[in-house]
Amino acid sequence: MSTIAFIPARCGSKRVKNKNIANLNGHPLLAYSISIALKSGIYSKIYCITDSKKYKDISIYYGANDFPIRPKYTSKDKSSDDMWVKWALNICKKKKIKFNFFSILRPTSPFRSIRMIKQSIKDLKKNNTVDSIRAVEKTSIHPGKIWKIENGLLDPILKKYNNKKIPWHSCQYAELPVYYSQNASLETIKKKSFLKYKIISGKKIKPLITKNIEGFDINKNIDLEYARIIIKKNNKKFAISKKSWFIR
C-alpha cells in the first residue's frame, strides 16, 4: 500500500513573487516540503509538480524525483487542483508508477511535521469509508462574526442566536460552537477516491487537527517575514543538511 507525495509549485505567484522558491533561512521554500517528506520515510516517490524548469531543477537538487513539467493549462491563476492532479495521475499511469495513496504537500507550509504525515496515512489505512485526510485548525475568525455588505448595510452571513436569543455576532467566542478552517499543510487522498469522484477531497473527509505552527501558511510578504522569525527560533528542528541551492 505505497504512498507518493506531490509538491505543487507553479511559478506564477502574484502576491509574493516567486513565493515557492523564496529564501527561508538560506534554502528555497519548497525545499522544506521535500525535506520533511524525505525525513518521514513514508513516500516511495516525491514529485514536484511545477511549470518551471528552474523549480524542477531545484526540487531534484533537494532530493525530489524527476517528473515532467506540468502543462500551462494546469498552472493558471484559476486552475483547480483537480486539473494538475488528474494530469499527474495520468503521467504516473503511463510510467507504471503504482501507489494507493498520495499526499499534497504545498510549499507554502514549511512547518508541517512527520507526525502529521504518519497520522494521515494511518487514518486512511484503517478506515475503509474515508476518502481523504485534510489538515484543519480552529478558526481564528468565527463565521458567526463575519459580515457581508448589502445595500450599504452590514448583514451577518450566519443568522444564528444563542439560547438567550442573542445573535452570534454579539456573543463571546467561548459561547460559540467550535469551527475549523482548512490550511495548506497536508492533504492525503486515496487514489481510487480521486479517480471515482474527480476531486481531491472525495466525499468523506477525516480531519487532522494541526498543532501550533504545523499549519502555518505563507500567502503574503508579512507571512514570509514571520516564517523567518519562526525558523530562527526552531533552526535545528527544520534544518536541511543539503548545501544551500543559492550558494552551491
C-alpha positions as CSV (number, residue, x, y, z in Angstrom):
1,M,0.0,0.0,0.0
2,S,2.5,2.6,-1.2
3,T,2.2,6.3,-1.0
4,I,3.7,9.1,-3.1
5,A,4.0,12.9,-2.4
6,F,3.1,15.7,-4.8
7,I,4.5,19.1,-4.1
8,P,2.7,21.6,-6.3
9,A,4.9,24.6,-7.1
10,R,3.8,26.8,-10.0
11,C,5.9,29.8,-10.7
12,G,3.2,32.4,-11.3
13,S,2.6,33.7,-7.7
14,K,1.1,37.2,-7.6
15,R,1.2,38.3,-4.0
16,V,4.7,37.1,-3.3
17,K,6.9,36.9,-6.4
18,N,8.5,33.5,-6.9
19,K,7.0,32.6,-3.5
20,N,7.6,28.8,-3.8
21,I,11.4,29.4,-4.0
22,A,11.6,32.4,-1.6
23,N,14.7,32.3,0.6
24,L,13.9,30.9,4.0
25,N,17.0,30.6,6.1
26,G,19.2,30.0,3.1
27,H,17.0,27.5,1.3
28,P,14.2,27.8,-1.2
29,L,10.8,27.5,0.4
30,L,9.9,24.3,-1.5
31,A,13.0,22.6,-0.1
32,Y,11.3,22.3,3.3
33,S,8.4,20.2,1.9
34,I,10.9,17.9,0.2
35,S,13.0,17.7,3.4
36,I,10.1,16.6,5.6
37,A,8.8,14.2,3.0
38,L,12.2,12.5,2.9
39,K,12.6,12.5,6.7
40,S,9.2,10.9,7.2
41,G,10.3,7.8,5.3
42,I,6.7,7.3,4.2
43,Y,6.9,8.1,0.5
44,S,8.1,5.8,-2.3
45,K,8.4,8.8,-4.6
46,I,8.4,12.6,-4.1
47,Y,7.4,14.7,-7.1
48,C,7.5,18.4,-7.6
49,I,4.6,19.3,-9.9
50,T,5.8,22.5,-11.5
51,D,5.5,24.5,-14.7
52,S,9.1,25.8,-14.3
53,K,12.3,24.1,-15.3
54,K,14.2,26.1,-12.7
55,Y,11.8,24.9,-9.9
56,K,12.1,21.4,-11.2
57,D,15.9,21.6,-11.1
58,I,15.8,22.9,-7.5
59,S,13.5,20.2,-6.4
60,I,15.7,17.5,-7.8
61,Y,18.7,19.1,-6.2
62,Y,17.0,18.8,-2.8
63,G,16.0,15.1,-3.3
64,A,12.7,15.0,-5.2
65,N,12.3,12.5,-8.1
66,D,12.3,13.7,-11.7
67,F,8.8,14.4,-13.1
68,P,7.7,16.1,-16.4
69,I,6.9,19.8,-16.5
70,R,3.2,20.4,-15.9
71,P,1.3,22.0,-18.8
72,K,0.3,25.7,-18.6
73,Y,-3.4,25.0,-18.6
74,T,-3.0,23.4,-15.1
75,S,-0.9,26.4,-13.9
76,K,-3.2,29.4,-14.4
77,D,-4.4,31.6,-11.5
78,K,-7.8,29.9,-11.6
79,S,-6.7,26.4,-12.4
80,S,-8.1,24.0,-9.9
81,D,-6.0,21.4,-8.0
82,D,-8.1,18.7,-9.6
83,M,-6.6,19.6,-13.0
84,W,-3.0,19.1,-12.2
85,V,-3.7,16.0,-10.0
86,K,-5.6,14.4,-13.0
87,W,-2.7,15.2,-15.3
88,A,-0.1,13.9,-12.7
89,L,-2.0,10.7,-12.2
90,N,-2.2,10.1,-16.0
91,I,1.6,10.5,-16.1
92,C,2.0,8.0,-13.3
93,K,-0.2,5.6,-15.1
94,K,1.8,5.9,-18.3
95,K,5.1,5.4,-16.4
96,K,3.5,2.5,-14.5
97,I,4.1,4.1,-11.1
98,K,2.0,2.2,-8.7
99,F,0.6,3.6,-5.4
100,N,-2.5,3.6,-3.3
101,F,-2.4,7.0,-1.6
102,F,-0.9,10.3,-2.4
103,S,-0.2,13.4,-0.2
104,I,-0.2,17.0,-1.3
105,L,2.5,19.0,0.5
106,R,2.2,22.6,-0.5
107,P,5.5,24.6,-0.3
108,T,3.8,27.5,1.4
109,S,3.5,25.4,4.6
110,P,7.2,24.8,5.6
111,F,6.5,23.7,9.2
112,R,4.4,20.6,8.9
113,S,5.5,17.6,11.0
114,I,6.3,14.0,10.4
115,R,3.6,13.3,13.0
116,M,1.0,14.7,10.6
117,I,2.2,12.7,7.6
118,K,2.3,9.4,9.5
119,Q,-1.1,10.1,11.2
120,S,-2.8,10.8,7.8
121,I,-1.6,7.5,6.3
122,K,-2.5,5.6,9.4
123,D,-6.0,7.1,9.4
124,L,-6.6,6.3,5.8
125,K,-5.3,2.7,6.0
126,K,-7.5,1.8,9.0
127,N,-10.8,3.4,7.7
128,N,-12.3,1.9,4.5
129,T,-15.0,4.6,4.3
130,V,-12.8,7.7,4.4
131,D,-11.7,9.2,1.1
132,S,-9.1,11.7,2.4
133,I,-7.5,13.4,5.3
134,R,-7.3,17.2,5.4
135,A,-5.3,19.4,7.8
136,V,-7.5,21.9,9.7
137,E,-7.2,24.2,12.6
138,K,-9.5,26.0,14.9
139,T,-10.6,29.1,13.0
140,S,-9.2,32.4,14.2
141,I,-12.2,34.3,12.8
142,H,-15.5,32.8,13.8
143,P,-18.1,32.6,10.9
144,G,-20.6,34.0,13.4
145,K,-18.7,37.2,13.3
146,I,-18.3,37.6,9.5
147,W,-20.5,40.0,7.6
148,K,-21.4,40.9,4.0
149,I,-22.5,44.3,2.8
150,E,-26.0,44.6,1.3
151,N,-27.3,47.9,0.1
152,G,-24.6,49.7,2.2
153,L,-25.5,47.9,5.4
154,L,-23.8,45.1,7.3
155,D,-25.6,41.7,7.2
156,P,-24.3,38.7,9.1
157,I,-23.6,35.7,6.9
158,L,-24.9,33.4,9.7
159,K,-28.1,34.5,11.3
160,K,-27.7,32.4,14.4
161,Y,-28.6,33.0,18.1
162,N,-27.7,31.5,21.4
163,N,-30.4,30.2,23.8
164,K,-30.9,33.7,25.1
165,K,-31.8,34.9,21.6
166,I,-28.6,36.9,21.4
167,P,-27.1,36.9,17.8
168,W,-23.8,35.1,17.5
169,H,-22.0,38.3,16.4
170,S,-22.7,39.8,19.8
171,C,-21.6,36.7,21.8
172,Q,-18.3,35.9,23.4
173,Y,-16.1,33.4,21.5
174,A,-16.2,31.0,24.4
175,E,-20.0,30.8,24.0
176,L,-19.9,29.9,20.3
177,P,-19.6,26.4,18.8
178,V,-16.1,25.5,17.5
179,Y,-15.4,25.7,13.8
180,Y,-12.4,24.7,11.8
181,S,-10.7,26.1,8.8
182,Q,-8.6,24.2,6.3
183,N,-4.9,25.1,6.0
184,A,-2.4,24.2,3.2
185,S,-0.1,21.9,5.2
186,L,-1.4,18.5,4.2
187,E,-4.0,16.5,2.3
188,T,-3.6,12.8,1.9
189,I,-6.0,11.0,-0.5
190,K,-6.9,7.5,-1.7
191,K,-6.1,7.3,-5.4
192,K,-9.2,5.3,-6.0
193,S,-11.3,8.0,-4.4
194,F,-9.9,10.7,-6.6
195,L,-10.4,8.6,-9.7
196,K,-14.0,7.9,-8.6
197,Y,-15.1,11.5,-7.6
198,K,-12.6,13.6,-9.6
199,I,-11.9,15.9,-6.7
200,I,-9.0,15.8,-4.2
201,S,-11.2,15.6,-1.1
202,G,-13.5,12.8,-2.2
203,K,-16.8,12.7,-0.3
204,K,-15.8,11.7,3.2
205,I,-13.0,13.7,4.7
206,K,-11.4,13.0,8.1
207,P,-9.9,16.0,9.9
208,L,-6.3,16.1,11.0
209,I,-6.0,18.9,13.6
210,T,-2.7,20.8,13.3
211,K,-0.8,22.0,16.4
212,N,1.0,25.3,17.0
213,I,2.9,26.2,13.8
214,E,2.3,23.0,11.9
215,G,-0.4,24.6,9.7
216,F,1.4,28.0,9.2
217,D,0.8,29.1,5.7
218,I,2.7,31.8,3.7
219,N,0.5,33.9,1.4
220,K,1.8,37.4,1.9
221,N,5.2,39.1,2.4
222,I,4.5,39.6,6.1
223,D,3.9,35.8,6.4
224,L,7.3,35.2,4.9
225,E,8.9,37.6,7.3
226,Y,7.2,35.9,10.2
227,A,8.3,32.5,8.9
228,R,11.9,33.7,9.0
229,I,11.5,34.6,12.7
230,I,9.9,31.2,13.4
231,I,12.7,29.3,11.8
232,K,15.4,31.2,13.6
233,K,13.9,30.0,16.8
234,N,13.5,26.4,15.5
235,N,16.6,26.1,13.3
236,K,17.6,22.6,14.5
237,K,14.1,21.3,14.1
238,F,13.8,22.3,10.5
239,A,17.4,22.1,9.5
240,I,18.2,21.0,6.0
241,S,21.5,19.1,5.6
242,K,21.9,19.9,1.9
243,K,24.1,22.8,1.0
244,S,22.0,25.9,0.1
245,W,21.0,25.9,-3.6
246,F,21.5,29.7,-3.5
247,I,25.3,29.3,-2.8
248,R,26.0,25.9,-4.2
